[in-house]
């Protein structure tokens, strides 16, 4: 009879998180339920682990964010939405603790994100080529679809490096390269500009990581290979890159020339401006979700509005959205949700001399970088897919840190 340890089960749950993220509706929930359930069983069975300072500081920020959002939702009567999404950080804390007890098998984790990239690309091709839509959206909308595709692609690429360092079979390396390129294809077919920018930054960072482990000539070949693949994939979506760039230019022209009807980028800028006005009316505690919608409706009905400000329901910017709804404290907490784990991962990356730990730290930096840059044009934490993927991937990789690796 085959027996599975808690660590084995954690590794397979992490596989499902990456594998099912975009394949099926709410697919990310399957892996998350598994991760949370197994983690709770581990903690009840073995007790709480000893954590590093960086892990404690990240948990503190996660819990503080959840407490503020949930308390604010109760006091304002905004309903269950604020409480439900904010609780995701609380559910991620046991996962971080469980991963810190003993490292699970990691091959399933890296293969999972590669499978996830392939699944995302398959769905994107079906929707764009056979479904006749202009933007691939999976089951969650084009923006979060592009965001998570970029995440899966970046992590799959780091999986290539991990397989290389660990001396694993070449077939595993090639499979993760396939998963990486498929994720890039899904990203391009989503036509999500914020995720394009995020992935460019992520890819540049990963190239710097690759230089640590791979000879310079191979890094150059690697860069050219992905550049060619990007051009090939962009042609699949009827020159999506070119069309979206032209749209951006026209949108900005319309905004700065005072056109009465705004689209996309111009509307975002208008929403930012209006959201900052709402923040100025209640800078300490914000207006809450319902109060934000009410005040935005008032601004939209005024003569200064040049677009449909009501459509998003958020500020199209993580920090500005929190400032408008939760005030200065909320804005600061959202910034810390990214800044604290980002600093912890970065200091870990610089401090450790262990190649495997450096890859884990780099994965953490990729996660934070991807979601933060995307969050400058969207409200990642206002979306279930974004919130849950960010919280649990941070928990997984930060849980792999050891006290001896902690730099602060």
N, C-alpha and C positions, 0 to 999 in steps of 0.2 A: 504493500500500500504506500502510495506516494504521500509524504508529509511535507507541509509547507510551514516555514517559520514565519514569524511576524515580518521579518525583514524581506523575505521572498514576496509576501503579499503586498508590502509597501511598494516594492519595485514594480510589480504587475499593475498596481493601481496607478502609479505614475505613468506607466505605459499607456493605460487607458485614457488618462488625462490628455496626453498628446495625441494619441491615435484617434480618439472620437471627438476631439474639440470641434471640428467643422464637418464631419462626415454625416452626422444625424442631428436633428433638432435638439438643442440643449445637450449635445453630446458631452461637453465638458463636465456636466453635472455627474455623469456616471463615475468618472475617475475621482472626482472630488468627494462624492459620498463614500467611495471605497477608502480613500486616503483618510478621511475623518474618522470613519468607523474603526479601521485597523489601528489608527493612532490612539484612539481612546482606549481600546482594548490593551494596547501595549503599555500605556501609562498606568492603567489600573492594575495591570499585572506586575509591572516592574518598578513603578514609582517614577517620580520626576527626575529628569537628568540634571547634571551640572552644566550650566550654559556659560557662554562667553559674554563679555561686556557688550559686544556688538549685537549679539542675539537678544540680550535683555533690553537694550535700547530700542531695537526694532519692535519687539513685543510691546513695549511701553507705548510707542507711537501708534501701533495698530489698535491697542485697547483704548487709548485716548480718543482716537478718531471715532471708533464705534460708540463710545460712551457719549461723546458730544452729539453725534448725529442722531442716536437713538433717544437721548434725553430731549433734544430739541424737537424731534418729531412728536414725542408724547406731550410736551408742554404746549406746543402750537396746535396740536390736533391735526397734523398734516397726514395722518393715516399711517398705514403699515409700511408704505414704500420706503421711507427713509430708514426705518428700523430694520427692514428685511435686508436691504443691500448692505447697510453698515455692519450687520452681524457677520458678514462673510469674513471680515478680518478676525473676529473672535474664533470662528471655526478653523482658521488657518493656524492659529497658535499651537494647538495640540500636534498638528502635522510637523511644524518646525521642531517641537520637542521630540517627537518620535524619530525623526530623521537624525537628530543629534545623538541618539542613544547608540546606534550601531548602523553603519552604512549598509543599505540594502544593495542587492545586485543592480548594477547601473546599466548593463547592456539593454534591458527592456526600456529604461527611461529614454536612452538616446535613439533606439529604434522607434519608439512611440512617436517622437516629434517628426521623424522622417516619414513614417506612415501618415501622420497628420498632414504634412505638406503635400504628399501625393494625393490624399483624399481631397484636400482643398482645391488642388489643381483640377482634379477630375470633375468636381462639381462646377468649378468656374468655367471650364471648357464646355460642359454640357449646357450651362445657362446662357453663355454668350454665343457659342457657335450654333447650338441646336435650339435653344430657347428664345433666341432673338432679342435678348435684353442687352442694353448697352454697358451695364456694370454687373459683374458677378457679386452676389450678395449671400450665397449659401442660404442658411436659415435664420440669419441674424441681422441682415442689412449690410450694404457694401462697406460702410466705414468700419464697424467692428470686425467684419470678415477680413478686410485688408490688414487691419491691425494685428489680428491673431495669425494671419498668414505670414506676416513679417516676423513675428515672434517665433513661429515654428521653423521658419527658414533659418533664422539666426542661430537657434539652438541646435538644429540639425547640422549646421556647419561646424559648430563647436563639437558636436558629436564626432564628426570626421577627425578632428584634432585628437579627441580623447581616444578613439580607436587606434589612431596612429601611434600615440604615446604608449598605449597599453600593449601594442604589438598584436592587435587582434587581426583576424582574417581579412584579406583584401576585399572579400565580398561584402563585409559589413561596412567598410569604408566607402565602397562604390554605392552601396544602397543609400547611405546617408548623403552622399553627393547628389544622388537622384532626388532624395527628399528635399534637399536644399533648393535645387533648381526648380522643382515642382512648386515649392512654396513661393519662390520669386515669381513664377508664372501666375499663380493665383493672386498674388499681390498686385501685379500689373493689371490683370483682368478686372480687379475690383475698382480700378481708377480712383483710388483713395490717395489724394496728394499728400496728406499729412503722414500717412504710413510710408509713402515713397521716401519722403525726407528722413523719416526715422530710420528706415532700412539703410539708406546711404550712410548715415552716421554710424549705425551698427556695423555695416560691412567694413568701413574704414577701420573701426576699432578692432574687428576680428582679424583683419589683415595684419595689424600690429601684433596681435597675439600669435598669429601663424608664424611670424618672423622669429619668434622665440624658439619654435620647435622645428621649423622647416627651413632648408637652405634658401638663400635669396632668389636663385634662379627659378626655383619651383614656386615661390610666392608670385613672381612676375607671370609665370605661365598660368597660375591659378587666377590672377586678376584678369588676364586677357580672356581666359575661358569663361568667366562669369560675365564679362562685358559683352562677349558675343552672344551668350545665352539671353542676356537681357534684351539685346536688339532683336533676337529671334522671337522672344515671347511678346515683345511690344507689337510686332507685326501681326500677331494672332488677334489682337483686339482692335484692328483697323486704326493703327497709329494712335493708340490711346494716349501715349505720353505727349505726342505733339498736340493732339486735340485739347487735352486738359491744360497744357501750357498756354495755348491760345485763349482758352476760356478764362484762365486766371488773369492774363493781361487785359482782356476786355472787361472783366469784372472790376479790376482795380481802376481802369480808366473811367468806368461808369460811376464808381464811388466818388472819386476825387473831382469829377466834373459835375457832380450834383444831379445825376440822372434820377428821375422820379421812381423808376422801378429797378430794384437791385436783384442780383442773383449771386448765389454761392459765396464767393470771397467777399464781395461788397456787402452782402447781407450779414456775414459774420462780423465784419467791422462795425456795422450798424448795431448789431446785437451786443458786441463788446461795449460800445459807447453807451447804449441804453442800460446795460447791466451795471456799469460803473456809476451811472446816475442813481440807480436803485441802491447801490452800496453807500453812496454819499448821503442818502436819506436816513440810513440806519447803519452807521459804520461799526458799531460795537457788537451787535447781536444779529445783524442781517434781517432779512424779511421772511425767511422760511420759504419752503417750496410753494405753498399756496399763495403767500404774500408776494412772492416773486412773480408768479403768473398774473396776479391781479394788477400789480404795478406795471408789468410789461404790457398788459392789455390797455392800461391807461395811456402809456407812451405810444402804443401802436395806433391808437385812435386820434392822437394829436397830429398836428401839422408837420412835426419834425420827422415823423417816420416815413421812410422811403421803401419799406419792404414788409414782408410778413414776419414780424418779430415773434408772433405767437407760436409758429410752427415747431421750433426746436424743443421748447420747454426747458432749455438750459442755455448757458451763455456761450456755448461753443468754445470754451476755454476752461480748463480745470480750476485754475486759481481764481479767475474772475467769477466763475459760477459759485464757488465757495464763499467768496467775499460778499456777493450779493445776497446769498441765502443764509449764511451762517455768521457773517461779519468778519472782523479782523482775525479773531481767534480761529475761525473755521478756515480762512485762507492760509493762515500760518500752519495749521495742522495738515492741510492737504500738501503744502510744500514739504513739510517734514516727512510725510508718508513716502515721498520719493527721495528726499535728501538724505535722511538717516540711513536707510538700507543702502543707498547709492554710495555714501561715504564708507560704510562698513565693508561693502564688497570691494571698493577701490583700495582701501587700506590693506585689506586681506590680500588682494592681488599683488600689491607691492611688497608686502611683508613675507609672504610664504616663498619657500624655495622648493617646495614639492610640486612637480609638474601637474599632477592630478588636481591638487587643491587650487592651483592657479587657473586651471580650466573651469572649476566650479565657480571661483570668484568672477572670472570673465563672464560666465553665464549669467550671474547675478547682475553685473553691470549692463549686459545686453538687455535683460528684462526691464530694468529701471529706465535705461536710456530709451528703449522702444516706446514704453508706455508714457513716459514724461513728454517726449517730443510730440507724439500723437495727441496727448492731452492738451497741447497748446492750441489746437484747433477743434478739439472735441472734448466732451465731458466723459472721460473713460470710467470714472468711478460712479457715474450715473447709469451705467449700462451693466447688466448682469454678467454678460460674457467678459467684458473688460475687467470689472471688479474681481470676479472669481479667478480668472486666469492670473491677474497680477498678484493677488494675495497668496494664492497657493503655489505658484512658481517661485515667488520670493521665499516662501516658507521652506520649500523643498531644498533649494540650493543653499540658503543660509543655514538650514539644518545640517548640511554636510560640513560646515565649519567645525574645527576642533579648537579647544581653548588655546592650544599651542600655536594655532594659526592667527589668533586674534591680535590685531595691532593696536588696539586701544580700548 
